[in-house]
Amino acid sequence: IKAISEIFRKLTLYCNKIQNLIIHSAIDQAFFEHINFVRKVTSGIILNQQNLQSVSFFEEWRDENGSDTFFSSLTKYQKTKNSLRSLKFPYFSDMEGLLPFLAIHHSLETLEFTNFFSDYDVVEFCTSKKNNIASIHIKNLKFYRIKFDKLYNKKNY
């Protein structure tokens, strides 16, 4: 990881005109420090950009230990640069990080879940926080292969 760290450190310092950032990292459960490294590096790269327009991920993005530095970085970026137009996740379950980010006024036009979207993640979060959810400002919301909870009950929706 040390050699890769140096490459990404330089990338963070010298590449500030990236418009489309795609993160494809083969994450093995045995390499939890790899996940944290990728998140930290990604956050640094995002904050250094001048006109970032699109961020895409190829794996689930969730921080089990609390608020994700990724959404903190995106929020800081959007509040200063406000150029991000598209955000894509294949499978996503960090509603606690995503919804506050979407509630800020920003330029994001498209939020896309490209592989799976599980309704129970949203229902559980929204049920517990229903009085505290702010308006979401977004033009295009795309879901593919929505997965409904096996205990589907119309009264919950």
Buried (B, 14 or more C-beta within 10 A) or exposed (E): EEEEEEEBEEBBEEEBEBEEBEBEBEBEEEBEEBBEBBBBBBBBBBBBBEEBBBBBBBBBBBBEEEEBBBBBBBBEBBEEBEBBBBBBBBBBBBBBBBBBBBBBEBEBBBBBBBBBBBBBBBBBBEEEEEEEBEEBEEEEEEEEEEEEEEEEEEEEE
